[in-house]
Amino acid sequence: MEITQSIQQYAAYPIPHHLMTWLLKEYKEPNDKIHYLVRNGILQSVKKGLYVAGPKITSLKPDPFLLANHILGPSYVSLESALSYYEMIPEKVYETTSVTVKASRSFATPLGRFSYTRLRLPYYSYGIRSVEISKQQRILMATAEKALFDKIITTAGVEFRSKASVLTYIENDLRLDTDRLKALDVSMMQEWINTSPKKASLSTLLETIRQL
């Protein structure tokens, strides 16, 4: 099978460097061949060591959420991207936002901008689900509950001391319909509080949701 056909088979997926070297195992200098494929549009570099099928052979690209999981790991899609996915906020999100245990950083790639915000263990590990975004493609993403917690925790200056302050932030800053809050699993969220940053603010949030 020609290398272009091999790459086309992975057009819907991120292609890591180790997969490319395996596809090019018959070449004495696989890295030189990779550079050639990139220069000629058969392969497209997303970041060092990660590729997608190039524009010369296909217009199909991996889902941005799938790319986000691969650009920096471990990580999961959260914050504005997850809140938008669950239709909790009305704004369209132009950057794919994730949470990681590594240092916060961002990547400007040919396929879009990807940002990662650091949150520490054990809080990081709560509320992560596997989501099927297309046939044979699954990604790690925060639940709606965790995405909201993550957004509050990582937003500087957000502190809740009353029900009124919660509703002001939810309705004015996030523009989140309070009916959406009523559908959240408050019992599950309560289990995360003890090891969460901003414990007092999150407790005030949960008390507000219970009173809606």
C-alpha positions in Angstrom: 0.0 0.0 0.0 1.3 3.4 -0.9 2.1 5.8 2.0 -0.6 8.3 0.8 -3.2 5.5 1.0 -2.0 4.5 4.5 -2.2 8.1 5.7 -5.7 8.5 4.2 -6.9 5.6 6.3 -6.1 7.7 9.4 -7.6 11.0 8.0 -10.2 11.2 10.9 -7.5 10.7 13.6 -4.5 12.5 14.9 -1.3 10.7 13.7 1.5 10.5 16.3 5.1 10.3 15.3 5.5 6.7 16.4 2.6 5.7 14.0 4.3 7.5 11.2 7.6 5.8 11.8 5.8 2.4 11.8 4.0 3.2 8.5 7.5 4.2 7.1 9.3 1.2 8.6 10.7 0.2 5.2 12.5 3.5 4.9 16.1 3.9 6.2 15.4 7.5 7.2 11.7 7.8 8.2 12.1 11.2 9.6 13.4 12.5 6.3 10.4 11.0 4.6 8.0 12.6 7.1 9.6 16.0 6.4 9.1 15.4 2.7 5.4 14.4 3.2 4.8 17.6 5.2 6.5 19.8 2.6 4.3 18.3 -0.1 1.0 18.6 1.7 0.5 14.9 2.1 1.0 15.2 5.8 0.2 18.3 8.0 2.1 19.0 11.2 -0.1 20.0 14.2 2.8 20.3 16.6 6.1 18.5 17.1 5.4 14.8 16.9 1.7 15.0 16.0 0.3 15.1 12.5 -2.9 14.8 10.5 -3.5 13.8 6.9 -2.5 16.7 4.6 -4.7 18.9 2.4 -3.3 17.4 -0.8 -4.9 14.1 -0.1 -8.1 14.9 1.9 -10.2 17.6 3.4 -11.2 15.4 6.3 -9.8 16.4 9.7 -10.1 15.0 13.2 -12.6 16.6 15.5 -11.0 19.5 17.5 -12.0 17.7 20.8 -10.1 14.6 19.7 -7.1 16.7 18.7 -7.2 18.5 22.1 -6.9 15.1 23.9 -3.8 14.3 21.8 -2.0 17.7 21.7 -1.4 17.6 25.4 -2.0 14.7 27.8 -3.3 13.9 30.2 -6.1 16.3 29.6 -9.8 16.5 29.2 -12.0 19.0 27.3 -13.7 21.4 29.8 -14.5 25.0 30.6 -16.1 27.0 27.8 -15.8 24.2 25.2 -17.6 21.7 27.4 -20.2 24.2 28.6 -20.9 25.0 25.0 -21.1 21.4 24.0 -23.8 20.8 26.7 -25.6 24.0 25.5 -25.2 25.6 28.9 -23.8 28.8 27.5 -25.0 30.5 24.3 -21.7 31.7 22.9 -19.9 29.9 20.2 -16.4 29.0 21.4 -13.5 29.7 19.0 -10.8 28.0 21.1 -10.8 24.5 22.4 -10.4 24.6 26.1 -9.1 21.8 28.3 -7.8 21.0 31.8 -4.6 19.2 32.5 -2.4 18.2 35.4 0.6 19.7 33.6 1.6 23.3 33.4 -1.0 25.7 31.8 -0.2 26.5 28.2 -1.7 27.1 24.8 -1.0 26.0 21.2 -1.7 27.9 18.0 -2.0 25.3 15.3 -3.1 25.2 11.7 -6.3 23.5 12.9 -7.1 26.1 15.6 -6.1 27.3 19.0 -6.0 24.9 22.0 -5.6 26.0 25.6 -4.9 24.0 28.7 -5.4 25.1 32.3 -3.7 23.3 35.2 -5.7 21.8 38.0 -4.2 19.5 40.7 -5.0 16.0 41.7 -7.1 14.6 43.2 -9.7 17.2 42.1 -8.6 16.9 38.5 -9.7 13.2 38.3 -13.4 13.9 39.2 -16.2 14.2 36.7 -14.4 13.0 33.5 -16.4 11.0 31.0 -15.7 9.2 27.7 -17.9 10.8 25.0 -18.4 9.2 21.5 -18.1 12.1 19.1 -18.3 10.1 15.9 -18.1 6.4 14.8 -15.1 4.8 16.5 -14.0 8.1 18.0 -14.2 8.8 21.8 -12.8 11.7 23.7 -12.3 12.6 27.4 -14.5 15.5 28.5 -15.8 17.0 31.7 -19.3 16.3 32.7 -21.5 19.4 32.7 -21.1 19.6 36.5 -17.3 19.4 36.4 -17.1 21.9 33.5 -19.0 24.4 35.6 -16.8 23.8 38.7 -13.7 24.1 36.5 -14.9 27.4 35.1 -15.5 28.9 38.5 -12.3 27.6 39.9 -10.1 28.8 37.1 -11.6 32.3 36.7 -9.7 34.8 38.6 -11.7 37.1 40.9 -14.8 34.9 41.0 -15.7 34.4 44.7 -19.3 33.7 45.9 -20.4 34.9 49.3 -24.2 34.9 48.7 -26.9 33.5 46.5 -27.1 36.9 44.8 -23.5 36.8 43.8 -23.9 33.3 42.3 -26.9 34.4 40.2 -25.2 37.5 39.0 -22.3 35.5 37.7 -24.4 32.7 36.3 -26.9 35.0 34.5 -24.7 38.0 33.6 -21.3 36.6 33.1 -22.0 33.0 31.8 -25.5 33.8 30.5 -26.5 30.4 31.7 -30.2 29.6 32.0 -31.0 28.8 35.7 -33.1 25.9 34.5 -29.9 24.3 33.3 -28.6 24.4 36.9 -31.6 22.6 38.2 -30.7 19.6 36.0 -27.2 19.2 37.5 -26.4 16.4 39.9 -25.8 18.4 43.0 -25.1 15.3 45.1 -22.2 14.3 42.9 -20.9 17.8 43.0 -21.0 17.8 46.7 -18.7 14.8 46.9 -16.0 16.8 45.1 -16.0 19.8 47.5 -13.6 18.5 50.2 -10.6 18.4 47.8 -11.7 21.3 45.5 -10.1 24.7 45.2 -12.5 27.6 46.2 -14.5 25.3 48.6 -16.5 28.2 50.1 -17.6 29.5 46.7 -18.5 26.1 45.4 -20.5 25.4 48.5 -22.4 28.6 48.0 -23.1 27.6 44.4 -24.5 24.3 45.4 -26.7 25.8 48.1 -28.0 28.3 45.5 -28.8 25.5 43.1 -30.7 23.6 45.8 -32.9 26.7 46.4 -33.9 27.3 42.8 
